[in-house]
Amino acid sequence: MKASELQGKDEASLKKELNELLKAQFGLRMQIATQQLQNTAQLKKVRRDIARVKTVIHQKDGQ
């Protein structure tokens, strides 16, 4: 997901997206703990997407 895609969304949909990403991150962390996750790079991707969404939310709050 790109930041330019996120900037076109409203704040409610950004918060919904953030909530979904946090749930996905939790699921991936549980898979790592139970040694079921094969592709650990997924966790890094989700963490970066969370950071992008939070950044866009904070930018919109400042405007």
CNS distance restraints for C-alpha pairs under 8 A (distance, minus, plus):
assign (resid   1 and name CA) (resid   5 and name CA) 7.01 0.50 0.50
assign (resid   1 and name CA) (resid   6 and name CA) 7.84 0.50 0.50
assign (resid   1 and name CA) (resid  49 and name CA) 6.79 0.50 0.50
assign (resid   2 and name CA) (resid   6 and name CA) 6.67 0.50 0.50
assign (resid   2 and name CA) (resid  52 and name CA) 7.93 0.50 0.50
assign (resid   3 and name CA) (resid   7 and name CA) 6.22 0.50 0.50
assign (resid   3 and name CA) (resid  52 and name CA) 6.27 0.50 0.50
assign (resid   3 and name CA) (resid  53 and name CA) 7.60 0.50 0.50
assign (resid   3 and name CA) (resid  56 and name CA) 7.29 0.50 0.50
assign (resid   4 and name CA) (resid   8 and name CA) 6.91 0.50 0.50
assign (resid   5 and name CA) (resid   9 and name CA) 7.37 0.50 0.50
assign (resid   6 and name CA) (resid  14 and name CA) 7.25 0.50 0.50
assign (resid   6 and name CA) (resid  53 and name CA) 6.92 0.50 0.50
assign (resid   6 and name CA) (resid  56 and name CA) 6.92 0.50 0.50
assign (resid   7 and name CA) (resid  56 and name CA) 6.37 0.50 0.50
assign (resid   9 and name CA) (resid  13 and name CA) 6.34 0.50 0.50
assign (resid   9 and name CA) (resid  14 and name CA) 6.50 0.50 0.50
assign (resid  10 and name CA) (resid  14 and name CA) 6.34 0.50 0.50
assign (resid  11 and name CA) (resid  15 and name CA) 6.22 0.50 0.50
assign (resid  11 and name CA) (resid  57 and name CA) 6.67 0.50 0.50
assign (resid  11 and name CA) (resid  60 and name CA) 7.67 0.50 0.50
assign (resid  12 and name CA) (resid  16 and name CA) 6.29 0.50 0.50
assign (resid  13 and name CA) (resid  17 and name CA) 6.08 0.50 0.50
assign (resid  14 and name CA) (resid  18 and name CA) 6.10 0.50 0.50
assign (resid  14 and name CA) (resid  53 and name CA) 6.59 0.50 0.50
assign (resid  14 and name CA) (resid  57 and name CA) 6.96 0.50 0.50
assign (resid  15 and name CA) (resid  19 and name CA) 6.16 0.50 0.50
assign (resid  15 and name CA) (resid  57 and name CA) 7.90 0.50 0.50
assign (resid  16 and name CA) (resid  20 and name CA) 6.32 0.50 0.50
assign (resid  17 and name CA) (resid  21 and name CA) 6.20 0.50 0.50
assign (resid  17 and name CA) (resid  53 and name CA) 7.66 0.50 0.50
assign (resid  18 and name CA) (resid  22 and name CA) 6.16 0.50 0.50
assign (resid  18 and name CA) (resid  50 and name CA) 6.19 0.50 0.50
assign (resid  18 and name CA) (resid  53 and name CA) 6.32 0.50 0.50
assign (resid  18 and name CA) (resid  54 and name CA) 7.45 0.50 0.50
assign (resid  19 and name CA) (resid  23 and name CA) 6.32 0.50 0.50
assign (resid  20 and name CA) (resid  24 and name CA) 6.21 0.50 0.50
assign (resid  21 and name CA) (resid  25 and name CA) 6.09 0.50 0.50
assign (resid  21 and name CA) (resid  46 and name CA) 6.53 0.50 0.50
assign (resid  21 and name CA) (resid  49 and name CA) 7.53 0.50 0.50
assign (resid  21 and name CA) (resid  50 and name CA) 6.29 0.50 0.50
assign (resid  22 and name CA) (resid  26 and name CA) 6.23 0.50 0.50
assign (resid  22 and name CA) (resid  50 and name CA) 7.27 0.50 0.50
assign (resid  23 and name CA) (resid  27 and name CA) 6.26 0.50 0.50
assign (resid  24 and name CA) (resid  28 and name CA) 6.21 0.50 0.50
assign (resid  24 and name CA) (resid  46 and name CA) 7.48 0.50 0.50
assign (resid  25 and name CA) (resid  29 and name CA) 6.15 0.50 0.50
assign (resid  25 and name CA) (resid  43 and name CA) 6.51 0.50 0.50
assign (resid  25 and name CA) (resid  46 and name CA) 6.32 0.50 0.50
assign (resid  25 and name CA) (resid  47 and name CA) 7.21 0.50 0.50
assign (resid  26 and name CA) (resid  30 and name CA) 6.28 0.50 0.50
assign (resid  27 and name CA) (resid  31 and name CA) 6.27 0.50 0.50
assign (resid  28 and name CA) (resid  32 and name CA) 6.22 0.50 0.50
assign (resid  28 and name CA) (resid  37 and name CA) 7.18 0.50 0.50
assign (resid  28 and name CA) (resid  42 and name CA) 7.84 0.50 0.50
assign (resid  28 and name CA) (resid  43 and name CA) 6.37 0.50 0.50
assign (resid  29 and name CA) (resid  33 and name CA) 6.23 0.50 0.50
assign (resid  29 and name CA) (resid  43 and name CA) 7.66 0.50 0.50
assign (resid  30 and name CA) (resid  34 and name CA) 6.25 0.50 0.50
assign (resid  31 and name CA) (resid  35 and name CA) 5.89 0.50 0.50
assign (resid  31 and name CA) (resid  36 and name CA) 4.96 0.50 0.50
assign (resid  31 and name CA) (resid  37 and name CA) 5.14 0.50 0.50
assign (resid  32 and name CA) (resid  36 and name CA) 6.07 0.50 0.50
assign (resid  32 and name CA) (resid  37 and name CA) 5.33 0.50 0.50
assign (resid  32 and name CA) (resid  40 and name CA) 7.78 0.50 0.50
assign (resid  40 and name CA) (resid  44 and name CA) 7.44 0.50 0.50
assign (resid  41 and name CA) (resid  45 and name CA) 6.44 0.50 0.50
assign (resid  42 and name CA) (resid  46 and name CA) 6.24 0.50 0.50
assign (resid  43 and name CA) (resid  47 and name CA) 6.16 0.50 0.50
assign (resid  44 and name CA) (resid  48 and name CA) 6.26 0.50 0.50
assign (resid  45 and name CA) (resid  49 and name CA) 6.22 0.50 0.50
assign (resid  46 and name CA) (resid  50 and name CA) 6.17 0.50 0.50
assign (resid  47 and name CA) (resid  51 and name CA) 6.35 0.50 0.50
assign (resid  48 and name CA) (resid  52 and name CA) 6.23 0.50 0.50
assign (resid  49 and name CA) (resid  53 and name CA) 6.24 0.50 0.50
assign (resid  50 and name CA) (resid  54 and name CA) 6.17 0.50 0.50
assign (resid  51 and name CA) (resid  55 and name CA) 6.06 0.50 0.50
assign (resid  52 and name CA) (resid  56 and name CA) 6.29 0.50 0.50
assign (resid  53 and name CA) (resid  57 and name CA) 6.19 0.50 0.50
assign (resid  54 and name CA) (resid  58 and name CA) 6.19 0.50 0.50
assign (resid  55 and name CA) (resid  59 and name CA) 6.17 0.50 0.50
assign (resid  56 and name CA) (resid  60 and name CA) 6.20 0.50 0.50
assign (resid  57 and name CA) (resid  61 and name CA) 6.28 0.50 0.50
assign (resid  58 and name CA) (resid  62 and name CA) 6.37 0.50 0.50
assign (resid  59 and name CA) (resid  63 and name CA) 6.69 0.50 0.50
